[in-house]
Amino acid sequence: MGEQSSERARDDDWAQRRTEAAQVKADRLRAKQDAEHAHAEAMLEAFVDVARRVGLEPEPLRVRGYGGRGEARTPLRGWYLRVDRTAAVSTDAEFYVLTAPLSVVDRLRGVHPRPQRPPLVLGAGGKDGESIELGQALDRVLPGWRSVPPAGL
């Protein structure tokens, strides 16, 4: 009996160490993702500031239905970040994914998409050629935006 309880204690200790290690790994991943999102958010804020100052006109943003099934208006204005118009930054520097399942009512009345935390790579994990770094996407919308001096200089 003593041998079984000693073995069970070792197993419990091992399981606890593995659980703690998994938690540490998850915490590190979350911190890395938070840092990447914060960097992307700062890029979007800087871009929107420059776009406003140089007079880059925002356009109405629309949501596309999954599988190309229609479009819906939104109350948003901004700039599309992808050629396929599935991601955009609004005039208030919020990031939006502009695809959704759309009903007939959505297509008639419009939709109100929710902002998401921006990634540093748009379409990461997709097919080859479908991903683009956020900085490159912003450069396509407004070439040279990074070289515009900050406001107040």
C-alpha positions as CSV (number, residue, x, y, z in Angstrom):
1,M,0.0,0.0,0.0
2,G,2.8,2.4,0.8
3,E,4.3,1.8,-2.6
4,Q,1.0,2.6,-4.4
5,S,0.5,5.9,-2.5
6,S,4.1,6.9,-3.3
7,E,3.6,6.1,-7.0
8,R,0.3,8.1,-6.9
9,A,2.0,11.0,-5.3
10,R,4.7,11.0,-8.0
11,D,2.0,10.9,-10.7
12,D,0.1,13.7,-9.0
13,D,3.3,15.8,-8.8
14,W,4.1,15.1,-12.4
15,A,0.6,16.1,-13.5
16,Q,0.7,19.3,-11.5
17,R,4.1,20.2,-13.0
18,R,2.8,19.6,-16.5
19,T,-0.3,21.7,-15.8
20,E,1.8,24.5,-14.4
21,A,4.2,24.3,-17.4
22,A,1.2,24.4,-19.8
23,Q,-0.2,27.5,-18.0
24,V,3.2,29.3,-18.2
25,K,3.3,28.5,-22.0
26,A,-0.2,29.8,-22.5
27,D,0.6,33.0,-20.5
28,R,3.7,33.6,-22.6
29,L,1.7,33.1,-25.9
30,R,-1.0,35.4,-24.7
31,A,1.6,38.1,-23.8
32,K,3.3,37.7,-27.2
33,Q,-0.1,38.0,-28.9
34,D,-1.0,41.1,-26.8
35,A,2.3,42.7,-27.7
36,E,1.7,42.0,-31.5
37,H,-1.8,43.4,-31.3
38,A,-0.6,46.5,-29.5
39,H,2.1,47.1,-32.2
40,A,-0.5,46.6,-34.9
41,E,-2.9,49.0,-33.1
42,A,-0.2,51.7,-32.9
43,M,0.5,51.2,-36.7
44,L,-3.2,51.7,-37.5
45,E,-3.4,54.8,-35.3
46,A,-0.3,56.3,-37.0
47,F,-1.6,55.4,-40.4
48,V,-5.0,57.0,-39.8
49,D,-3.3,60.2,-38.5
50,V,-1.2,60.5,-41.6
51,A,-4.1,59.6,-43.9
52,R,-6.2,62.4,-42.4
53,R,-3.4,64.9,-42.6
54,V,-2.5,64.2,-46.2
55,G,-6.2,64.2,-47.2
56,L,-6.6,60.5,-48.2
57,E,-10.4,60.2,-48.5
58,P,-12.0,57.3,-46.6
59,E,-14.7,55.4,-48.4
60,P,-17.8,53.6,-47.2
61,L,-17.0,50.1,-45.9
62,R,-19.1,47.2,-46.9
63,V,-19.3,43.6,-45.5
64,R,-19.2,40.8,-48.0
65,G,-21.2,37.6,-47.5
66,Y,-19.5,34.3,-47.1
67,G,-18.9,32.6,-50.4
68,G,-19.5,35.8,-52.3
69,R,-23.2,35.9,-51.3
70,G,-24.0,39.6,-51.5
71,E,-22.8,42.7,-49.6
72,A,-24.2,44.8,-46.9
73,R,-23.7,48.5,-46.0
74,T,-22.1,49.5,-42.7
75,P,-22.0,52.8,-40.9
76,L,-18.2,52.7,-41.2
77,R,-15.8,54.7,-43.4
78,G,-12.2,53.9,-43.8
79,W,-9.7,52.2,-46.0
80,Y,-9.6,48.6,-47.3
81,L,-6.4,46.8,-46.4
82,R,-6.8,43.8,-48.6
83,V,-7.3,43.7,-52.4
84,D,-10.4,41.4,-51.8
85,R,-11.8,44.1,-49.4
86,T,-12.2,41.6,-46.5
87,A,-10.3,43.7,-44.0
88,A,-10.2,47.4,-43.3
89,V,-9.2,50.2,-40.9
90,S,-11.9,52.7,-40.0
91,T,-11.4,56.4,-39.6
92,D,-11.2,55.9,-35.9
93,A,-8.3,53.4,-36.4
94,E,-10.3,50.3,-35.6
95,F,-9.6,47.1,-37.5
96,Y,-12.5,45.2,-39.1
97,V,-12.8,41.8,-40.8
98,L,-15.5,42.5,-43.4
99,T,-16.9,39.0,-44.1
100,A,-19.9,37.5,-42.4
101,P,-22.9,35.3,-43.1
102,L,-25.5,37.7,-44.5
103,S,-29.2,37.3,-44.5
104,V,-31.5,39.0,-46.9
105,V,-32.4,41.4,-44.2
106,D,-28.8,42.2,-43.5
107,R,-28.3,43.0,-47.2
108,L,-31.2,45.3,-47.2
109,R,-30.8,47.1,-43.8
110,G,-27.0,46.9,-43.5
111,V,-24.9,45.5,-40.6
112,H,-22.8,46.9,-37.8
113,P,-19.5,44.9,-37.7
114,R,-17.5,44.9,-34.4
115,P,-13.9,45.9,-34.3
116,Q,-11.3,43.3,-33.7
117,R,-7.8,43.4,-32.4
118,P,-5.6,43.8,-35.5
119,P,-3.0,41.2,-36.4
120,L,0.5,42.0,-37.7
121,V,-0.1,39.6,-40.6
122,L,-3.5,39.7,-42.4
123,G,-4.6,36.3,-43.5
124,A,-1.9,34.4,-41.6
125,G,-2.3,30.7,-41.9
126,G,-4.2,31.0,-45.2
127,K,-3.1,29.8,-48.6
128,D,0.2,30.9,-50.0
129,G,-0.1,34.4,-51.4
130,E,-3.2,35.2,-49.3
131,S,-1.3,36.7,-46.4
132,I,0.2,40.1,-46.2
133,E,2.0,42.0,-43.4
134,L,0.0,44.8,-42.0
135,G,2.7,47.3,-42.9
136,Q,2.8,46.2,-46.5
137,A,-1.0,46.5,-46.7
138,L,-0.9,50.0,-45.3
139,D,1.9,50.9,-47.8
140,R,-0.4,49.8,-50.7
141,V,-3.1,52.1,-49.4
142,L,-0.9,55.1,-48.9
143,P,2.7,54.7,-50.2
144,G,5.2,56.5,-48.1
145,W,2.9,57.1,-45.1
146,R,5.7,56.1,-42.7
147,S,7.9,58.9,-43.9
148,V,5.4,61.6,-43.1
149,P,6.6,63.6,-40.1
150,P,4.4,63.3,-36.9
151,A,1.8,66.0,-36.4
152,G,3.1,69.1,-34.7
153,L,6.6,69.0,-36.2
